Amino acid sequence: MIHEVEGDILLSGAEAIAHGVAANDPMDQGLAKTLHKSFPAMHKDYHHWCHQQHPKTGNAWIWSGAEGVRIINLITQEGGYEHGSRPGKSSVSNVNHTLRALKKLIKKEGLNSVALPRLATGVGGLDWGDVQPLINSQLSEMDVEIYVYGKYVPGMKAVEPAS
């Protein structure tokens, strides 16, 4: 079930936090920057994975850290491997493919809950009106709690309903 909530996604009780990035993303903007600062090992491991796998848009990679923290990196943006390259914008097609990858990853990992921001609408540059229907069509029929953080409120724990 999909729930739109308000609060600080870093305080989520969900089993994993997912966010949009590019391959080899420097994670220096938006939610990715906050996650990078909070979990520097995730950023380092993500870059190692990117250099090993050379993932394309539409892929998803999960990182598990200390105390059960799980971060899902959804490759919604074009990226580059050249030194100094910057992430590009997202596309509706990329987000749709990435949500399919997220759906498979949720099943594979046996996750019961995932928190998402308004995916690809910040740095990714997409309109929420284009992204929200994709999330609904890809994830609404899963027997998993999906918490979409519609409004960021720093330091406030969201009310995340459980079924």
C-alpha atoms as one frame of an Amber mdcrd trajectory, in Angstrom:
protein
   0.000   0.000   0.000   1.256   3.495  -0.831   1.082   6.220   1.828   2.075
   9.849   1.254   3.621  11.229   4.442   5.375  14.357   5.700   8.559  14.355
   7.725  12.252  13.570   7.678  12.919  10.468   5.563  16.072   9.750   7.586
  13.830   9.107  10.599  11.706   6.594   8.696  10.890   3.283  10.314  10.846
   1.606   6.886  13.197  -1.321   6.277  14.893   0.615   3.460  15.174   4.151
   2.122  15.277   4.471  -1.657  16.455   7.503  -3.617  17.327   8.458  -7.178
  20.905   8.878  -8.380  23.055   8.588 -11.473  25.723   5.986 -12.072  28.910
   7.204 -10.405  26.946  10.043  -8.797  29.036  12.350  -6.570  25.995  12.512
  -4.251  26.522  16.192  -3.521  22.951  17.450  -3.974  19.520  16.819  -2.471
  18.712  13.691  -0.482  21.756  11.918  -1.928  24.002  14.506  -0.253  22.333
  13.915   3.115  22.630  10.133   2.731  26.281  10.497   1.659  27.042  12.550
   4.780  25.108  10.173   7.052  26.486   6.974   5.500  29.893   7.665   3.896
  30.556   3.921   3.531  27.434   3.643   1.345  28.808   6.293  -1.013  32.196
   4.572  -1.205  30.629   1.131  -1.780  28.252   2.563  -4.417  31.177   3.981
  -6.405  33.020   0.683  -6.137  29.922  -1.138  -7.456  29.565   1.371 -10.307
  33.195   0.901 -11.353  32.782  -2.879 -11.255  29.346  -3.130 -12.938  29.018
   0.032 -15.080  25.253   0.126 -14.440  22.843   1.868 -16.778  19.731   3.823
 -15.919  16.933   1.589 -14.741  19.111  -0.386 -12.315  18.819  -0.527  -8.533
  21.472  -1.377  -5.946  20.916  -1.950  -2.225  23.460  -1.180   0.464  23.214
  -2.629   3.968  25.036  -0.894   6.781  25.423  -1.081  10.506  22.354  -1.454
  12.696  20.251  -2.763   9.799  20.279   0.428   7.712  19.452  -0.253   4.046
  19.725   2.319   1.275  18.452   1.561  -2.223  20.156   3.559  -4.949  17.812
   3.861  -7.924  19.584   4.894 -11.113  17.029   7.342 -12.470  19.500   9.779
 -14.026  22.002   9.545 -16.816  25.520   9.547 -15.427  29.045   9.336 -16.586
  32.307   7.711 -15.793  34.540  10.481 -17.092  36.382  12.475 -14.451  34.299
  15.457 -13.375  31.119  14.371 -15.170  27.872  15.461 -13.544  24.560  13.616
 -13.299  22.057  14.422 -16.007  18.335  14.863 -15.627  15.912  11.987 -15.157
  13.362  10.876 -17.712   9.934   9.335 -17.217  11.164   6.235 -19.037  14.207
   5.904 -16.755  12.057   6.266 -13.643   9.597   3.663 -14.899  12.398   1.157
 -15.595  13.975   1.895 -12.219  10.676   1.326 -10.407  10.461  -2.094 -12.074
  13.962  -2.830 -10.761  12.876  -1.621  -7.306   9.867  -3.926  -7.412  12.131
  -6.924  -8.171  14.593  -5.890  -5.464  11.822  -5.570  -2.859  10.686  -9.126
  -3.680  14.223 -10.535  -3.751  15.182  -8.937  -0.420  11.832  -9.732   1.208
  11.292  -6.122   2.283   8.033  -5.218   4.005   8.432  -1.427   3.843  10.304
   1.160   1.775  10.499   4.947   2.109  10.852   7.085  -1.030  11.167  10.807
  -1.616   9.242  12.407  -4.477  11.566  10.455  -6.736  13.417  12.311  -9.532
  11.616  15.604  -8.899  14.465  17.509  -7.253  17.844  17.172  -8.924  16.246
  14.800 -11.465  14.099  17.652 -12.754  10.806  15.794 -13.337   7.317  16.956
 -12.434   5.606  15.063  -9.592   2.487  14.813 -11.739   4.477  12.637 -14.151
   6.211  10.506 -11.498   3.385   9.789  -9.058   1.343   7.707 -11.551   4.438
   5.589 -12.270   4.914   4.843  -8.575   1.241   3.956  -8.260   1.230   1.691
 -11.314   4.454  -0.126 -10.409   4.150  -0.457  -6.629   0.500  -0.148  -5.547
  -0.368  -3.830  -5.920   2.587  -5.041  -3.868   1.925  -6.355  -0.372   4.479
  -3.868   0.976   4.186  -0.540   2.770   5.533   2.256   0.551   5.988   5.617
   2.283   6.331   8.505  -0.157   7.732  11.547   1.602   5.753  14.295  -0.103
   6.964  17.091   2.129  10.349  17.219   3.842  10.150  18.431   7.441  13.635
  18.282   9.022  13.792  16.466  12.344  10.135  15.374  12.275   9.285  11.681
  12.320   6.459  10.968   9.874   3.366   9.010  10.809   3.931   5.836   8.778
   0.765   3.711   8.881   1.132  -0.059   8.842  -1.398  -2.487   7.430
